[in-house]
Amino acid sequence: RKMNEVSTNLVHEWLSAEGESWHQAVKEASHLLLEGYMNHPSHRRIVPVEVYRLARVLNSTIETFSDMESGALLLPTSYGFQICVNADLPASRFRASVAHELAHTLFYSRPHESKPQRLIKHHKREEHFCFDVARHLLAPRQHLEFLEIIGETDPDSIFRKLHSYLNINRSWAARIMLADYELVTGIAGRWIKNDENEWRLIKHGAAASPSLSREDRAKLRELARKYLTNRDKDQFENVHFLDLDEPSGEAVFLIVTMSKLKLFI
């Protein structure tokens, strides 16, 4: 399928998908956006994906503004699209914001002699879909293979490569390794201390491997609470903890992975 074949029916099909069908829809959408970029000989050698070049391939320009309240905004134009981005964003968030807006271009008609028009009315599922597509734009399988992330089993190494080499923020890096590609199995998220000095998981931005049952996710969260209480990794068998403390000491981003698939029997 080509970009000019994206239709109203297709985007409806994407957004109505569930489970594995949703995952396949995300892969198809990200492939459509990346195909022209990856087919260019010089672009194949660029790691990470260069978002300005990707935008140009997709008939889009990127403009930065220092007075924006939001992270980024997509505007249809006579030549395609303009992506307005908050100039104050950190590099990883800047890239994420651009990738997210590029994913939204799939929900517009292709630019010809007039401004692109929306194919369907905006829906909140479109936002979820575009976040998923955006992560695949910044972490295409070709780059994961080039960096030898595919096949890697060490959670620390996988996370560091995604975060540092591909310049992906930590919550997206965790979701890529745990859910999008499920390179390892586990959960991730930001934990904070409440007024009772107990650790609580913030649901926004949390991630979990799709192969985990609801019960297994709950058990891993309980192990995370126990670990955060004393930070003694040696008391846990078959579980790996990667914790990234925040300066205040009152919050931590924690990735908990299972070294054996049959941890809970």
Disulfide bonds with the S-S distance in Angstrom:
none
